[in-house]
Amino acid sequence: FKAKLTYSDGKMTLCLRAVDGKSKDNTIVREIEGDNLVQTATCNGVTAKTTFKKC
């Protein structure tokens, strides 16, 4: 993978680009919402959202 990490508007975005032709490109966005860390991952048109709560 070739990775590019950016931060803007309170969101950290990691773009992973496949370089071997076998893997798929994907994007992971992390942001703080209240006391939670919300992570949204997208790959090949499928999106998954995970919420981490602060203890």
Backbone as a ProteinNet text record, in pm:
[ID]
protein_1_A
[PRIMARY]
FKAKLTYSDGKMTLCLRAVDGKSKDNTIVREIEGDNLVQTATCNGVTAKTTFKKC
[TERTIARY]
82.4	0	86.5	32.5	91.8	-5.7	42.3	-45.8	-27.3	-140.1	-137.1	-227.4	-171.7	-244.7	-264.5	-390	-419.6	-507.5	-504.6	-588.5	-648.9	-782.1	-848.6	-990.3	-1039.6	-1175.1	-1202.2	-1101.3	-1118.9	-1124.3	-1090.5	-1093.4	-954.7	-915.5	-790.1	-825.9	-773.2	-807	-682.3	-693.7	-585.8	-632.4	-566.5	-598.4	-491.2	-533.2	-442.2	-467.6	-365.4	-376.4	-298	-362	-297.2	-191.2	-78.4	28.7	62.3	6.2	41.1	-61.3	-175.5	-276.6	-366.9	-332.4	-413.3	-506.6	-457.8	-534	-626.3	-717.5	-810.7	-778.1	-805.5	-787.5	-888.9	-849.5	-944	-911.9	-1012.8	-1000.5	-1054.3	-981.7	-1024.2	-1028.2	-1143.8	-1161.3	-1186.9	-1111.6	-1130.2	-1163.1	-1263.9	-1302.2	-1359.2	-1351.1	-1404.6	-1544.7	-1641.1	-1777.5	-1814.9	-1815.1	-1840.7	-1729.2	-1764	-1664.4	-1630.1	-1666.9	-1646.3	-1547.7	-1475.8	-1392.4	-1469.1	-1501.5	-1576	-1481.6	-1476.9	-1391.6	-1480.7	-1463.7	-1540.4	-1442.6	-1458.5	-1370.5	-1450.6	-1392.6	-1458.6	-1362.2	-1413.8	-1334.8	-1428.5	-1400.5	-1474.7	-1625.8	-1662	-1802.1	-1873.6	-1803.8	-1862.6	-1807.5	-1898	-1858	-1890.6	-1796	-1814.8	-1786.7	-1871.1	-1854.1	-1838.9	-1733.7	-1706.6	-1698.3	-1761.1	-1758.3	-1687.8	-1587.3	-1514.3	-1555.5	-1599.9	-1642.4	-1529	-1520.1	-1419.8	-1461.2	-1366.9	-1397.3	-1390.5
-119.2	0	125.1	229.9	362.2	443.9	505.4	572.1	723.3	793.2	938.4	975.2	1043.5	1083.8	1234.1	1278.3	1421.5	1451.4	1577.8	1623.3	1757.8	1764.9	1892.1	1886.1	1999.1	2012.4	1912	1882.2	1791.1	1644.3	1611.3	1473.2	1429.9	1310.6	1251.6	1147.1	1163.5	1075.4	1002.1	869.8	785.1	720.8	755.3	697.6	595	472	363.8	322.7	330.7	296.9	169	76.2	-51.7	-29	-91.9	-80.1	-215.2	-322.2	-454.8	-512	-446.1	-495.9	-602.6	-655.3	-758	-696.2	-596.8	-533.2	-426.8	-379.2	-274.4	-145.3	-32.1	96.5	107.8	174.7	200.2	329.4	381.4	508	490.5	544.3	540	683.5	723.6	857.9	843.6	919.8	918.8	1060.4	1070.7	1201.7	1186.4	1293.9	1297.1	1356.5	1284.7	1333.5	1322.7	1436.2	1433.8	1361.3	1255.3	1173.2	1046.4	1042.5	922.7	947.8	842	841.4	759.8	820.9	753.2	724.9	598	555.8	502.3	557.5	513.2	463	337.2	275.1	244	276.7	250.9	177	67.5	-11.2	-71.6	-47	-107	-79.2	41.9	80.7	35	-35.3	-82.1	3.1	50.1	136	70.1	78.7	26.5	140.5	152.8	259.2	196.2	237	187.6	306.1	294.6	401.5	349.5	425.1	391.8	492.1	441.8	529	551.7	673.9	708.4	651.2	589.2	528.7	631.4
0	0	0	-55.5	-47.9	35.5	144.1	238.5	237.6	258.5	272.6	389.5	489.3	609	606	622.2	625.8	746.2	788.6	898.4	860.3	860.8	834.8	889.7	934	989	1100.6	1182.3	1294.6	1256.7	1133.2	1086.9	1040.2	1083	1038.1	932.7	812.3	701	653	646.9	597.6	467.7	358.2	227	193.3	173	139.1	-5.2	-87.5	-229.2	-256.5	-321.8	-355.3	-462.1	-444.3	-543.6	-607.3	-553.6	-605.1	-703.2	-720	-811.8	-752.9	-636.7	-570.5	-466.1	-394.1	-287	-342.2	-258.3	-297.7	-222	-284.2	-218.4	-104.4	3.4	111	182.1	251.3	322.5	463.4	561.6	700.7	752.9	806.6	861.1	1010.9	1091.5	1236.7	1282	1370.7	1423.1	1563	1640.6	1776.3	1770.7	1830.4	1843.2	1989.6	2060.3	2204.6	2275.7	2351.3	2420.8	2342.8	2216	2134.6	2020.5	1986.4	1865.5	1762.7	1650	1545.1	1429.2	1389.3	1278.2	1166.7	1046.9	931.5	825.8	788.5	689.8	563.8	447.5	320.1	227.7	169.3	75	-28.7	-154.6	-264.7	-254.5	-210.5	-201.6	-76.6	13	138.5	252.1	340.6	451.8	585.1	679.2	814.8	912.3	1013.8	1113.2	1250.7	1322.9	1457.3	1551.7	1668.4	1769	1893.2	1937.6	2059.5	2166.1	2282.9	2391.6	2489.5	2538.3	2637.8	2772.9	2843.2	2974.1	3083.9
[MASK]
+++++++++++++++++++++++++++++++++++++++++++++++++++++++

